[in-house]
Amino acid sequence: MKARTFPLFLSETTFFPDSIGKDIVLIVTDDKAITLDQKEPLINYESEQIIVDKEEIISKEKIASFNQLFIPHGNQSTLTFSDGSVAYVNAGSRLVYPVEFGKDKREIFVDGEVYLDITPDKNRPFIVKTSELDVTVLGTKLNVHTYESEKQKNVTLVSGSVRISSPGKKDFILKPNEMYTLEDGQPAIETVNAYDKIAWINGIYIFRGTSLDTIIHTLEKYYGVKIDYD
């Protein structure tokens, strides 16, 4: 299946998580990128200003309608959208999102891992789009792990209900403590402990029956280092 591309306000984008250095980068216009040297900044879009760690950095009037956030390995961030929904963004991730959500839907684009706490709004479903699947919610808590560089994609539901759509496949409805996995084009659902999948937002990783390759790769992203092992 051909990968879907994110909508970009940039005509050409050369920034990717592995090539932007050690600092977090927030792109607000096609010629302005703000570098954040904090390890875990709090970014807030609820007011007329973009606020980082309680400091106003730029007015919404001066930026493009879509912004992009890049989190390099060794960093994390918390992003509050204009509607009050919160995304905890893990290392090596990229988000593309509107500065203000539209009247009929709330839509973001993810390459990486985010834990989302969605503000309920029955008139505006919240849609998480990735290269291979879409997740639609009204108000819920969930974890989306969909790095384009990784073979396996998964979505874990903490509370509420979500619908997962993927081109050419039937839709799936998740219940709390269920995880949807897509690997080699094959979808599957299993029962999990959702806390294990979201513990990373508290700096904790829990592995159960996980391959050493996956564990090492996860630690490399979290610490921003290269680990050699036999």
C-alpha positions in Angstrom: 0.0 0.0 0.0 1.3 3.4 -0.9 2.0 5.6 2.2 -0.2 8.6 2.6 1.6 12.0 3.0 0.9 14.6 5.6 -0.5 17.9 4.5 2.3 20.5 4.8 2.2 24.2 4.7 5.8 24.0 3.6 6.4 23.5 -0.1 9.4 21.4 0.7 10.3 19.9 4.1 13.8 18.7 4.9 13.3 18.3 8.7 13.0 14.9 10.2 13.4 13.7 13.8 16.8 12.1 13.1 18.2 15.2 11.4 17.2 18.2 13.5 19.8 17.9 16.2 19.3 17.5 19.9 16.7 20.3 20.4 12.9 20.2 19.8 11.9 22.2 16.7 8.5 23.9 16.3 7.8 25.1 12.7 5.3 27.9 12.7 5.6 29.3 9.2 7.3 28.3 5.9 10.4 30.4 6.9 10.3 30.3 10.7 11.4 27.5 13.0 11.6 27.9 16.8 14.2 25.9 18.6 13.3 24.7 22.1 16.2 23.7 24.2 14.1 22.3 27.1 14.1 18.5 27.4 10.3 18.3 28.1 8.6 21.6 27.2 4.9 22.3 27.8 3.5 23.9 24.6 0.0 25.5 24.8 -2.2 26.7 22.0 -5.4 27.5 24.0 -4.9 31.3 24.1 -4.1 33.9 21.4 -0.4 33.3 21.9 1.7 30.1 21.7 3.0 29.6 25.2 6.0 27.4 26.1 6.5 26.7 29.8 4.3 29.7 30.7 6.2 32.1 28.4 4.5 33.7 25.4 6.7 33.1 22.3 4.6 34.2 19.3 1.1 35.4 18.4 -1.2 33.1 16.5 -1.8 35.9 14.1 1.8 35.7 12.9 1.9 32.0 12.1 0.6 29.6 9.4 -2.7 27.7 9.8 -0.8 24.4 10.3 2.2 24.0 12.6 4.7 21.1 12.9 6.4 19.8 16.0 9.6 17.6 15.8 10.8 15.7 18.9 14.3 14.3 18.5 15.5 11.2 20.3 16.2 11.9 24.0 13.3 14.4 24.4 9.6 14.5 25.0 7.0 17.2 25.0 3.4 17.9 26.1 1.2 19.8 23.6 -2.2 21.4 24.5 -4.3 22.0 21.4 -6.7 24.9 20.9 -9.7 22.8 22.2 -7.9 21.8 25.4 -7.0 18.3 24.2 -3.6 17.2 25.3 -0.9 15.2 23.5 2.1 13.7 25.3 4.6 13.4 22.5 7.4 10.7 22.7 10.9 10.8 21.4 11.5 10.6 17.7 8.0 11.8 16.8 6.6 14.4 14.4 3.2 16.1 14.6 1.4 18.2 12.0 -1.7 20.0 13.4 -3.9 23.1 12.9 -3.4 26.1 15.1 -7.2 26.3 15.4 -9.5 23.3 14.8 -12.3 23.6 12.3 -16.1 23.7 13.1 -16.8 20.1 11.9 -13.7 18.1 12.9 -10.4 18.1 14.8 -7.6 16.5 12.8 -3.9 15.9 13.5 -1.2 14.0 11.7 1.3 11.7 13.6 4.5 10.0 12.7 5.7 8.5 16.0 4.1 8.0 19.4 1.6 10.1 21.3 -0.7 9.6 24.2 -3.9 11.6 23.8 -6.4 12.9 26.3 -9.2 14.2 24.1 -11.7 16.9 25.2 -15.2 15.5 24.4 -17.0 17.3 21.6 -19.9 15.3 20.0 -20.1 17.8 17.1 -16.4 17.6 16.2 -14.8 14.1 16.1 -11.1 14.0 16.8 -9.2 12.2 14.0 -5.6 11.0 14.3 -4.2 10.4 10.8 -1.0 8.3 10.2 0.6 6.9 7.0 -1.4 3.7 7.3 -4.5 4.2 9.4 -6.9 6.7 10.9 -8.2 6.8 14.5 -11.6 8.6 15.1 -12.7 9.5 18.6 -15.2 11.8 20.3 -13.7 12.0 23.8 -11.3 9.4 25.1 -7.7 8.5 26.2 -5.6 6.5 23.9 -2.0 5.7 22.9 -1.0 5.9 19.2 2.4 4.2 18.3 2.8 4.6 14.5 6.4 5.4 13.6 6.8 5.3 9.9 10.3 3.8 10.3 8.9 0.9 12.3 7.2 -2.2 10.9 4.5 -2.6 13.5 1.9 0.1 14.2 -0.5 -0.1 17.2 -3.2 1.8 19.0 -4.1 1.2 22.6 -7.4 2.4 24.2 -7.3 3.5 27.8 -10.9 4.8 28.1 -13.9 5.6 25.8 -14.2 4.2 22.4 -12.4 4.6 19.0 -12.9 3.5 15.5 -9.8 2.5 13.5 -9.8 2.7 9.7 -7.2 1.6 7.2 -7.5 1.6 3.4 -8.7 -1.7 2.0 -9.6 -3.1 5.5 -12.7 -3.2 7.6 -13.1 -0.8 10.4 -12.4 -1.9 14.0 -14.0 -0.5 17.2 -11.7 -0.7 20.3 -12.8 -1.1 23.9 -10.7 -0.1 26.9 -7.6 -2.3 27.4 -7.6 -3.4 23.8 -4.7 -2.9 21.4 -5.1 -2.8 17.6 -1.9 -3.9 15.8 -1.1 -3.5 12.1 1.9 -5.4 10.8 2.7 -6.4 7.2 -0.8 -5.2 6.3 -2.4 -7.6 8.7 -4.6 -6.2 11.5 -5.1 -7.8 14.9 -6.7 -7.0 18.3 -5.6 -8.2 21.6 -6.4 -7.5 25.3 -3.6 -5.7 27.1 -2.9 -3.8 30.3 -3.3 -0.2 28.9 -1.1 1.2 31.7 1.9 -0.8 30.3 1.5 1.1 27.0 1.2 4.6 28.5 3.7 4.4 31.4 6.2 6.1 29.1 4.5 9.5 29.8 5.8 9.1 33.4 9.3 8.1 32.3 8.6 4.3 32.8 8.8 1.5 30.2 7.2 -1.8 30.9 8.1 -4.8 28.7 6.3 -8.1 28.8 7.4 -10.8 26.3 9.1 -8.2 24.2 12.1 -8.9 21.9 15.5 -7.6 22.8 15.6 -5.7 19.5 12.5 -3.8 20.4 13.7 -3.0 23.9 17.0 -1.7 22.7 15.4 0.4 20.0 13.0 1.9 22.6 15.8 2.8 24.9 17.8 4.4 22.1 14.9 6.7 21.3 14.2 7.6 25.0 17.8 8.4 25.9 18.9 9.7 22.5 21.9 7.4 22.3 23.2 4.4 20.2 23.3 1.1 22.0 25.6 -1.7 20.7 24.7 -5.2 21.8 25.4 -8.8 20.8 
